[in-house]
Amino acid sequence: MTRSSATQYDRRISIWRSALVDDGTATVKGPPAEIGKRWAKKADISDGERMQAAEYAQDLTTRWTVRSDSLTRTIAGGDVLQHKGVTYEVTGTKERSEREDEIEITTSARPDTLP
């Protein structure tokens, strides 16, 4: 890895997941807990891209790129990322490169959670 590629991962995110718990009646999602932190690249989706996708919601859609590892390969819908006090709900993930060394995470944040 070159120095320039290492500096692209300039955002520290925390990854949160809710465990399933038995409430005595059913199995439900418990409160989210932090399961790890990673360095990431951040790219907010432009308004032009959102309009092409026919997405008119007021959410902020953001793509995060992280290095693929045993934790980041398990990130899925239902998980959340936090960065600088903003909570981003994971809406999808995919391998980003042919070498399978990066994971792209698509997230959505509501305006009321933005600074």
Buried (B, 14 or more C-beta within 10 A) or exposed (E): EEEEEEEEBEBEBBBBBBEEEEEEEEEEEEEBEEBBEBBBBBEEBEEEEBEEEEEEEEBBBBBBBBBBEEBBEBBEEEBBBBBEEBBBBBBEBEEBEEEEEBBBBBBBBBEEBEE
